[in-house]
């Protein structure tokens, strides 16, 4: 029955050759596509410099989409950005949004999945800084615009953006419209998704807007283990809501208040399978093996099919978030205006997993995180014709508490300790207080040349209080934990064990070793040249700095002196062109860059510890985007990116692997390519459309050790979409097939070989078909 429906759905849309969704569950497309003339983004207004500018007038490599374009092109979450933009990779360590998202831009990212580590590709929602990229991924619905800026953006945008930034702007309430939109999607694997909004114009100066998002799916990974507490993996269970109130009594003043709440899970969202890895005598590094240390592989445990696993341990994640934000604007004069914003975000999440994914209790893990942060920013914009100045300051206060219990070799048949079990746990608490001042000026020399210079000073005061313990004395009668409450009790049991060995890093025991207190400088200098009204050439230097920090998580036995890591500095040089020809029919944007990266913070997963070291790196490459509108209704988009990375003298401070040198950076494929074709035409009183796109990337490594076991292969994925929009956008219907060719290659690999030659593999999602109905009231 399923195959028949799939064949029928594919035949209905095969005219539209597909859009790549290479790394997660394909989000449902909105049937309400924009008009053809709006798909090409040559007239998008962006705020990369914290003021409104035309995309083609900004000397930064930016990919930007309006909300209408995002709905039309099936771009709904942070993950989808990688499918429409070159030189961007987004990995979710779990299948669900808003939990653990790692982003690399031009080969630069922070693949450490400890919540105490901030990202290098920073994320903002309505100018509010998201500590982790997953927080932005969590709230990306009813979006007005998305901007991805490549390269350091630390001068006016904010902290730590040595790789780049992703900015989301939600739809504000509108004073001249009272309406609502509702869409629903029904798809394979028990998938139901819905999204809606309602806008109420109370008066010509006050309006309210509400929006929600809901996602439920039964998953596609089947667990055949009779002892497990779950049967289906890769499931989804998500909902979120947003309420905004907007007051603007005149053109000189406005106030926007926003409240958001979202929850994901609890659900068995993990989609990993067993992947035996380990060393081969006489060869460096680790490799895929025929079996793990106990003779198991996917075939002999009955899990040789891609979507079947046999795991006896737990599989559950849950996350919830609440966010409040107030933004005020004030125009003091025709040349001077101010913006002030203040916000608070609270996030609680946990995960429990069987990290060997076999019938034996070799590796089980949990993580629980409670994070709160608030920030405030005030900035001004001075504009007097040829001279423009953006200036301001902000303050950030962040507190986070993470805990974990890790039972290893938890079966009498496999424990290396004949009379007891091994257990490990940690409790990490970190506090950050940061303030910053920034300014950036632009000066026009005539009509063709603009000089730009900016600087930002940030002072971080970060303090860690970390306790890690392991013990060999867990009684054999102790049951294997399967819930987060049981894992937390197990951590406390480890801490209370008479034979526990503690690794501590805090101010009381280690003094300033547990403190990062330092001032950091970001800067940029650039020249823009416009040989004509439709062509912009630019060249610039950007100094991006990311704050230092500490190795956290499972660090038992690691010398406290090895755990702090320094700030990193990216000296980025870039030249680029932005051009529009033939009255907007052709748009071509391209950039070349070179990064001299000093003390780059590199992550390597060694055993069950994310080890971060400072290493110098050299990175160069470029990207190009071409948009064509050769005839009414037809839009063609093609993009490509190339990145060459070399990080020097990678080493492991724990001594578990030999010194390596001149490796490739993690999650940094050499080449990425995107292509999309969309055609719309008037028919049946409304408009029909077909769309196809594809994405390709070359192979990449999961971490800086470049072990052959973590080499993620290249992948090509295509999707298809077709639909109808009624007149005046009253309703729309679309059908889609994602991953048309059912490409099932690994998209994520983990080496946990220190624990019985265990490893994890995640395969690309299977072919996925569905239909979406959208109605506007």
C-alpha positions in Angstrom: 0.0 0.0 0.0 2.8 2.4 0.9 4.7 1.7 -2.3 1.7 2.3 -4.4 0.9 5.6 -2.8 4.6 6.6 -3.1 4.6 5.7 -6.8 1.5 7.8 -7.5 2.8 10.8 -5.6 6.1 10.6 -7.4 4.4 10.5 -10.8 2.4 13.6 -9.9 5.4 15.7 -9.3 8.3 14.1 -11.2 8.3 17.1 -13.5 10.0 19.1 -10.8 13.3 17.5 -10.1 13.9 18.0 -6.3 15.3 20.1 -3.5 18.1 18.6 -1.4 17.3 17.7 2.2 20.5 15.8 3.0 20.6 16.0 6.7 17.2 15.8 8.4 13.5 15.1 8.1 12.3 17.1 5.1 10.0 19.9 6.3 6.6 20.2 4.6 6.4 22.9 1.9 3.8 25.7 2.2 1.5 25.7 -0.8 1.2 29.5 -0.8 4.0 30.2 -3.2 5.0 33.8 -4.0 4.7 35.2 -7.5 7.4 34.4 -9.9 8.8 37.9 -9.9 9.3 37.7 -6.1 11.3 34.4 -6.0 14.6 36.0 -7.1 16.0 37.8 -4.1 17.5 40.8 -5.9 15.3 43.4 -4.1 15.6 42.0 -0.5 16.2 44.5 2.2 18.7 43.2 4.8 20.1 44.5 8.1 23.5 42.8 8.2 25.0 46.1 9.3 22.0 46.7 11.7 20.4 49.2 9.3 18.2 48.6 6.3 20.1 48.2 3.0 19.4 46.5 -0.3 21.0 43.1 -0.5 22.9 44.0 -3.6 24.4 47.1 -1.9 26.0 45.3 1.0 29.7 44.3 0.6 29.2 41.0 2.5 28.6 37.5 1.1 25.0 37.0 2.1 22.3 34.6 1.2 18.9 36.0 2.1 15.3 35.0 1.6 12.0 36.7 2.5 9.3 34.8 4.3 7.3 34.5 1.1 10.3 33.0 -0.7 10.9 30.6 2.2 7.4 29.3 2.0 7.5 29.0 -1.7 10.9 27.3 -1.8 10.3 24.9 1.1 12.7 26.6 3.6 11.3 26.4 7.1 14.1 25.7 9.6 17.8 26.3 10.2 18.5 23.0 8.6 17.0 24.0 5.3 19.4 27.0 4.9 22.2 24.6 3.9 20.0 23.3 1.1 19.7 26.7 -0.5 23.1 28.2 0.2 26.7 27.3 -0.8 29.5 26.7 1.8 27.1 26.1 4.7 26.7 22.8 6.5 24.1 22.1 9.3 24.2 18.9 11.3 21.6 17.8 13.9 23.1 15.3 16.3 19.5 14.1 16.8 16.6 14.1 14.4 14.5 16.8 15.9 14.9 20.6 15.6 15.9 22.8 18.5 18.0 20.3 20.4 21.6 20.0 19.2 22.4 21.8 15.9 25.9 22.4 14.6 26.6 24.9 11.8 29.7 25.4 9.8 30.1 28.3 7.3 33.0 28.2 4.9 34.4 25.3 6.8 34.4 27.0 10.2 32.2 25.8 13.0 32.1 24.4 16.5 31.1 20.7 16.4 31.4 20.4 20.2 27.9 19.4 21.4 28.4 20.4 25.0 26.0 23.2 25.9 28.6 25.2 27.7 30.4 25.9 24.4 29.1 28.8 22.3 28.9 28.5 18.5 31.2 30.2 16.0 28.3 30.6 13.5 26.1 32.7 15.7 22.3 32.8 15.5 19.9 35.7 16.2 16.2 35.9 16.3 14.9 39.5 16.0 18.5 40.7 17.0 18.4 38.6 20.2 21.5 36.4 20.6 20.8 32.7 20.8 23.5 30.9 23.0 23.2 27.7 21.0 22.3 27.4 17.3 19.5 24.9 18.3 17.7 27.7 20.1 17.2 29.6 16.8 16.3 26.3 15.0 13.6 25.8 17.6 11.8 29.1 16.9 12.0 29.4 13.1 8.4 29.8 12.1 6.2 32.6 10.7 9.5 34.2 9.5 9.7 37.5 7.6 13.3 37.2 6.5 16.4 35.1 6.9 20.0 36.3 6.4 23.1 34.1 6.3 26.3 36.3 6.4 29.5 34.5 5.7 32.7 35.4 7.4 33.3 37.2 10.7 30.4 39.5 11.7 31.6 40.5 15.2 31.7 44.3 14.7 28.1 45.4 14.8 26.2 42.0 14.8 27.6 40.6 18.0 29.8 38.1 19.8 31.8 35.1 18.7 30.8 35.1 15.0 34.1 34.1 13.6 32.4 31.8 11.0 29.4 34.0 10.2 25.9 34.5 11.4 22.3 33.4 10.8 19.7 36.1 11.5 15.9 35.4 11.6 13.3 38.1 11.7 9.8 37.2 12.6 6.7 38.7 11.0 5.6 41.8 12.9 1.9 42.6 13.5 0.4 44.7 10.7 -1.8 47.8 11.3 -3.7 47.5 8.0 -4.7 43.8 8.0 -6.9 41.5 10.0 -6.4 38.0 8.6 -5.3 34.5 9.4 -3.5 31.6 7.6 -3.6 27.9 8.4 -1.8 25.1 6.7 -1.7 21.4 7.3 0.5 18.6 5.9 -0.2 14.9 5.8 2.8 12.7 4.8 4.3 9.3 5.0 5.4 7.7 8.3 2.4 9.1 10.2 3.5 12.7 9.7 1.1 15.6 10.4 2.3 19.1 10.4 0.5 22.4 10.8 1.4 26.0 11.0 -0.8 29.1 11.4 -0.9 32.8 12.1 -3.6 35.4 13.0 -3.1 39.1 12.7 -5.5 41.6 14.4 -5.3 45.3 13.5 -6.8 46.9 16.7 -6.2 50.4 15.4 -4.0 52.2 12.9 -1.3 52.3 15.6 -1.7 49.0 17.5 -1.8 45.4 16.3 -1.4 41.9 17.6 -0.1 38.8 15.9 -0.1 35.2 17.0 1.5 32.2 15.4 2.0 28.5 16.1 3.8 25.5 14.7 3.0 21.8 15.3 4.8 18.7 14.0 4.1 15.0 14.8 5.6 11.9 13.1 5.7 8.2 13.9 9.3 7.9 12.7 10.9 5.5 10.2 13.5 3.6 12.3 12.2 0.3 13.7 13.7 -1.2 16.9 13.4 -5.0 17.0 14.8 -5.4 20.5 12.2 -7.0 22.8 13.8 -5.6 26.0 13.7 -1.9 24.8 11.2 0.6 26.0 10.8 2.1 22.5 9.9 0.7 19.1 10.2 3.6 16.6 13.1 6.0 16.2 13.3 9.3 14.3 9.9 10.3 15.7 8.8 14.0 16.0 6.6 15.7 18.5 7.0 19.5 18.5 4.8 22.5 19.1 5.5 26.2 19.6 3.6 29.4 19.8 4.4 33.1 19.6 2.4 36.2 20.5 3.4 39.8 19.6 2.0 43.2 20.3 3.1 46.2 18.2 2.5 49.8 19.1 3.5 52.7 16.8 1.7 55.9 17.5 3.8 57.9 15.0 6.8 57.6 12.7 9.2 58.5 15.5 8.4 55.8 18.1 7.5 52.1 18.2 7.4 49.4 20.8 7.3 45.6 20.0 6.6 43.0 22.7 7.1 39.3 22.0 6.5 36.1 24.0 7.3 32.6 22.7 7.0 29.1 24.1 7.9 25.8 22.5 8.3 22.2 23.5 9.7 19.2 21.7 9.2 15.7 23.0 9.6 13.7 25.1 10.0 11.4 22.1 12.3 8.7 20.7 13.9 11.0 18.1 17.3 9.4 17.8 17.9 7.7 14.5 21.4 6.3 15.0 22.5 2.7 14.3 25.5 0.6 15.4 28.7 1.2 13.6 31.7 -0.8 14.9 35.0 1.2 14.7 38.5 0.8 16.2 42.2 0.7 15.5 43.9 -1.6 13.0 47.4 -2.7 14.1 50.1 -0.9 12.2 47.8 1.9 10.9 47.2 5.3 12.5 43.7 6.4 13.6 40.5 4.3 13.7 38.6 2.5 11.0 35.2 0.9 10.4 35.5 -2.7 11.6 33.7 -5.9 10.8 32.5 -6.3 14.4 32.7 -4.5 17.7 34.7 -5.9 20.7 31.9 -8.4 21.4 31.6 -9.7 17.9 28.5 -7.7 17.0 27.6 -6.0 13.8 24.4 -4.8 12.1 24.0 -8.1 10.2 24.4 -10.6 13.1 22.1 -8.6 15.4 19.4 -8.6 12.8 19.7 -4.9 11.8 21.2 -5.1 8.3 18.3 -3.2 6.8 19.0 0.6 6.8 15.9 1.4 8.8 16.1 -1.3 11.4 18.1 -1.3 14.7 18.4 -3.7 17.6 19.1 -1.6 20.8 18.3 -2.5 24.4 18.9 0.9 25.9 17.0 4.1 26.1 16.2 6.6 23.3 14.5 9.8 24.3 15.0 13.5 24.0 13.0 16.5 25.3 13.4 20.2 25.1 11.3 23.2 26.1 12.0 26.9 25.8 10.4 30.3 26.7 11.5 33.6 25.3 10.5 37.2 26.0 11.7 40.3 24.1 10.9 44.0 24.0 12.2 46.2 21.2 11.8 50.0 21.1 12.8 52.4 18.4 13.0 56.2 18.6 13.8 58.7 16.0 15.4 61.8 17.6 15.8 63.7 14.3 16.0 63.3 10.6 19.6 62.1 11.0 19.6 60.3 14.3 17.6 57.3 15.5 17.9 54.8 18.4 17.0 51.1 19.0 16.9 49.4 22.4 16.0 45.8 23.1 16.0 43.6 26.1 15.1 39.9 26.3 15.2 36.7 28.4 15.4 33.1 27.3 15.1 30.0 29.4 15.8 26.5 28.0 15.5 23.1 29.6 16.4 19.9 27.7 17.6 16.3 28.2 18.6 13.3 26.2 19.0 9.6 27.1 20.5 7.2 24.6 22.0 3.8 23.9 25.3 4.9 22.3 26.3 1.4 21.1 22.9 0.6 19.6 23.2 -3.1 20.2 21.5 -5.8 22.4 24.3 -5.4 24.9 24.5 -2.6 27.5 28.0 -1.4 26.4 27.5 2.3 26.3 24.6 4.4 27.7 24.6 8.1 28.1 22.4 11.0 29.4 22.6 14.7 29.3 20.5 17.3 31.0 20.8 21.1 30.6 19.2 24.1 32.2 20.2 27.4 30.6 19.0 30.9 31.2 20.3 34.1 29.6 19.2 37.7 29.2 20.7 40.4 27.1 20.1 44.1 26.5 21.4 46.3 23.7 21.1 49.9 22.8 22.4 51.3 19.5 22.1 54.4 17.5 22.2 55.2 13.8 23.5 58.5 12.5 22.9 59.2 8.8 23.8 62.5 7.2 24.1 61.6 3.6 27.7 60.7 2.8 28.5 59.7 6.4 26.7 57.0 8.4 27.6 55.7 11.8 26.2 52.8 13.8 27.2 52.7 17.4 26.1 51.2 20.7 26.6 48.7 23.5 25.2 45.5 25.0 25.2 43.3 28.0 24.8 39.5 28.3 24.3 37.4 31.4 24.2 33.6 31.0 23.9 30.8 33.5 24.0 27.1 32.6 23.9 23.8 34.5 24.5 20.5 32.8 24.5 17.0 34.3 25.1 13.5 33.0 25.2 9.8 34.1 27.1 7.4 31.9 26.9 3.6 32.7 29.4 1.6 30.7 29.7 -2.2 30.2 26.5 -2.6 32.2 26.0 -6.3 32.0 27.6 -9.1 34.0 28.4 -10.9 30.7 30.6 -8.0 29.3 31.8 -6.0 32.3 35.6 -5.9 32.5 35.2 -5.6 36.3 34.1 -9.1 37.4 32.3 -8.0 40.6 31.0 -4.5 39.7 30.1 -2.0 37.0 31.8 1.1 35.7 29.9 4.4 36.1 30.8 8.0 35.2 29.0 11.3 35.7 29.5 15.0 35.7 28.0 18.3 37.0 29.0 21.4 35.1 27.9 24.9 36.1 29.1 28.0 34.1 28.4 31.7 34.5 29.1 34.3 31.9 28.9 38.1 32.2 29.8 40.0 29.1 29.6 43.6 28.0 30.5 45.2 24.7 30.8 48.6 22.9 30.9 48.9 19.1 30.9 51.4 16.3 31.1 51.3 12.5 31.3 54.2 10.1 30.7 54.5 6.4 31.9 57.5 4.3 31.0 58.0 0.6 33.6 59.5 -1.6 31.6 60.7 -4.5 28.9 58.4 -6.0 31.1 55.4 -6.5 33.4 54.7 -3.6 32.5 54.0 0.1 35.0 53.5 2.9 33.9 51.4 5.9 35.6 50.9 9.2 34.4 49.4 12.5 35.6 48.2 15.9 34.1 46.3 18.8 35.4 45.7 22.3 34.0 42.8 24.3 34.9 41.9 27.9 34.0 38.4 29.0 34.0 37.1 32.6 33.4 33.4 32.4 33.6 31.1 35.5 33.3 27.3 35.5 32.4 25.0 38.4 32.9 21.4 37.1 32.9 18.1 38.9 33.4 14.8 37.1 33.6 11.4 38.8 34.0 7.8 37.9 33.8 4.6 39.9 34.4 0.9 39.5 32.2 0.0 42.4 28.6 0.1 41.0 26.9 -3.1 42.3 25.9 -5.7 39.8 22.4 -5.6 41.1 22.0 -1.9 39.8 19.4 -1.8 37.0 20.2 -0.2 33.7 18.7 3.3 33.8 16.2 4.1 31.0 14.6 7.4 32.0 16.2 10.8 32.7 15.2 10.5 36.3 16.9 7.1 36.6 20.1 8.4 34.9 20.2 11.4 37.3 19.9 9.0 40.2 22.7 7.0 38.7 24.9 10.1 38.6 24.3 10.7 42.2 25.1 7.1 42.9 28.4 7.5 41.2 29.2 10.7 43.2 28.3 8.9 46.4 30.4 5.8 45.7 33.2 5.2 48.3 35.5 4.4 45.4 34.7 7.4 43.3 37.6 9.3 41.7 36.9 13.0 41.1 38.2 15.5 38.5 37.4 19.0 39.6 37.8 22.4 37.9 36.5 25.4 39.9 37.7 28.6 41.4 37.9 27.1 44.9 40.1 24.2 44.0 42.0 25.7 41.0 41.9 29.5 41.3 42.1 31.4 38.1 42.4 28.2 36.0 38.6 28.1 36.2 38.2 31.7 35.0 38.3 33.3 31.6 38.4 37.1 32.1 39.6 39.1 29.2 38.9 41.9 26.7 38.5 41.0 23.0 38.7 43.2 19.9 36.9 42.7 16.6 37.5 45.1 13.7 36.9 45.6 10.0 38.1 47.8 7.2 36.6 47.7 3.7 36.2 49.7 0.5 33.2 49.4 -1.8 33.4 50.5 -5.5 30.4 50.8 -7.8 31.5 51.1 -11.4 27.9 51.3 -12.4 24.5 51.3 -10.6 24.1 47.6 -11.1 27.6 46.4 -10.1 29.3 46.5 -6.7 32.9 45.5 -6.1 34.3 45.2 -2.6 37.5 44.3 -0.8 37.9 44.1 3.0 39.6 42.8 6.1 37.7 41.5 9.1 39.1 40.5 12.4 36.8 38.1 14.2 37.4 36.9 17.8 35.6 34.2 19.7 35.8 34.0 23.5 37.8 31.2 25.2 36.3 28.6 27.5 36.7 25.2 29.0 36.5 21.5 28.0 33.4 20.1 29.8 31.4 16.9 29.9 32.9 13.5 30.5 36.5 14.6 31.4 37.4 12.0 34.0 41.2 11.9 34.5 41.9 15.0 32.4 44.4 17.3 34.0 42.6 20.6 34.9 45.5 22.5 33.4 44.6 21.0 30.0 41.0 22.0 30.0 40.9 25.8 29.4 41.2 26.8 25.8 42.1 30.3 24.6 40.2 32.7 22.4 40.4 32.3 18.7 41.1 35.0 16.1 40.1 34.9 12.4 41.9 37.3 10.2 39.6 37.2 7.2 40.4 38.8 3.8 37.7 38.9 1.2 37.0 40.3 -2.3 33.6 40.1 -4.0 31.2 41.2 -6.7 27.4 41.8 -6.7 25.8 42.4 -10.0 22.5 42.6 -11.7 22.1 42.7 -15.5 19.4 42.9 -18.2 16.9 44.8 -16.1 16.9 42.1 -13.3 16.9 39.1 -15.6 20.4 38.0 -14.4 21.9 38.3 -11.0 25.4 37.1 -10.2 27.1 37.4 -6.8 30.5 35.9 -6.0 33.3 36.2 -3.3 36.8 34.9 -2.7 38.2 34.7 0.8 41.4 33.8 2.7 41.4 33.1 6.5 44.5 33.3 8.6 43.1 31.6 11.7 45.1 31.9 14.9 44.4 29.6 17.9 41.3 28.1 16.2 39.2 26.1 18.7 39.1 22.6 17.3 37.0 19.8 18.6 37.9 16.1 18.5 35.7 13.4 20.0 38.2 11.1 21.9 36.6 8.3 23.8 33.5 10.0 25.2 35.1 13.4 25.7 34.9 16.4 23.4 38.5 17.6 23.4 39.0 21.3 22.3 42.5 22.5 21.4 43.8 25.7 20.0 45.4 25.3 16.6 46.4 27.6 13.8 44.6 27.0 10.5 44.6 28.3 6.9 41.4 28.4 4.9 40.6 29.7 1.5 37.9 29.4 -1.1 34.9 31.1 -2.6 31.2 30.9 -3.5 29.1 32.1 -6.4 25.3 32.4 -6.9 23.6 32.9 -10.2 19.9 33.7 -10.5 18.1 33.8 -13.9 14.6 34.9 -14.9 14.7 34.3 -18.6 10.9 34.5 -19.1 7.9 35.4 -17.0 7.3 32.7 -14.4 10.6 30.9 -14.8 13.3 31.2 -12.1 16.6 29.4 -12.3 19.1 29.4 -9.4 22.5 27.8 -9.3 25.2 28.1 -6.7 28.5 26.5 -5.8 31.1 26.8 -3.1 34.7 25.6 -2.6 36.6 25.5 0.7 40.2 24.3 1.3 41.0 23.9 5.0 44.2 22.9 6.8 44.5 22.9 10.6 48.0 22.5 11.9 49.4 20.2 14.7 46.2 18.6 15.9 46.9 16.7 19.1 45.1 15.0 21.9 46.0 16.3 25.4 44.8 13.0 26.9 47.4 11.1 25.0 45.0 8.5 23.6 46.0 9.0 20.0 49.3 10.0 18.3 50.0 13.5 17.2 48.6 14.3 13.8 49.3 17.3 11.6 47.7 19.4 8.8 44.3 17.9 8.9 41.0 19.1 7.3 38.6 20.9 9.5 35.4 19.0 10.6 32.1 19.3 8.8 33.9 21.1 5.9 33.3 19.5 2.5 35.6 20.8 -0.2 32.7 21.5 -2.6 29.0 22.2 -2.3 26.5 22.9 -5.1 22.9 23.9 -5.1 20.5 24.2 -8.1 16.8 25.0 -8.3 14.3 25.5 -11.2 10.8 26.8 -10.6 8.1 27.6 -13.1 4.7 29.2 -12.5 1.9 29.9 -14.9 -1.7 31.1 -14.8 -4.2 28.3 -15.1 -7.6 27.2 -13.7 -8.3 30.7 -12.6 -5.3 30.8 -10.3 -1.7 29.7 -10.7 0.1 26.4 -11.1 3.8 25.8 -10.2 6.4 23.1 -10.4 9.7 23.2 -8.7 12.8 21.1 -8.6 16.1 21.5 -6.9 19.1 19.4 -5.9 22.1 19.7 -3.6 25.5 18.0 -3.7 28.4 18.0 -1.3 31.7 16.2 -1.2 32.9 14.1 1.7 33.8 15.5 5.1 35.1 14.4 8.5 33.2 14.5 11.7 36.1 15.9 13.7 39.6 17.3 13.4 41.4 13.9 14.0 40.3 13.0 10.5 40.0 9.3 11.4 38.9 7.2 8.4 36.1 5.9 10.6 34.5 9.4 10.7 34.8 10.3 7.0 31.2 11.1 6.0 30.8 10.3 2.3 29.6 12.7 -0.4 25.9 12.9 -1.1 23.4 14.1 -3.8 19.8 14.5 -3.0 16.9 15.8 -5.0 13.3 16.8 -4.2 10.2 17.7 -6.2 7.3 20.0 -5.5 4.2 21.0 -7.5 1.0 22.8 -6.6 -1.9 25.2 -7.3 -2.6 28.6 -5.7 -6.2 30.0 -5.9 -6.8 33.7 -6.9 -5.8 36.3 -4.3 -3.9 33.6 -2.4 -7.1 32.4 -0.7 -6.0 28.8 -0.6 -3.3 26.5 -2.1 -2.6 22.8 -2.5 0.8 21.2 -3.1 2.2 17.7 -3.3 5.9 16.8 -2.8 8.4 14.0 -2.8 11.6 14.6 -0.9 14.7 12.5 -1.7 13.3 11.3 -5.0 16.1 8.8 -5.6 15.9 7.4 -2.0 19.5 8.2 -1.3 20.5 6.4 1.9 24.1 7.4 2.6 25.6 8.2 6.1 25.2 11.9 7.0 26.7 11.6 10.5 29.3 9.3 12.1 30.7 9.1 15.7 33.7 7.2 16.9 33.2 5.9 20.4 35.8 3.1 19.9 37.1 3.5 23.5 33.9 1.8 24.6 34.0 -1.7 23.2 34.7 -0.5 19.6 31.4 1.2 19.5 30.3 3.8 17.0 27.2 5.5 15.6 26.0 6.1 12.1 23.0 8.1 10.9 21.6 7.6 7.4 19.9 10.2 5.2 16.2 10.2 5.6 14.3 7.9 3.2 12.1 9.0 0.3 9.2 11.1 1.7 6.0 12.1 0.1 3.1 14.2 1.3 0.6 16.9 0.5 0.0 20.4 2.0 -3.2 22.4 2.1 -3.1 26.1 3.0 -6.0 28.4 3.6 -6.0 32.2 4.2 -9.0 33.8 6.0 
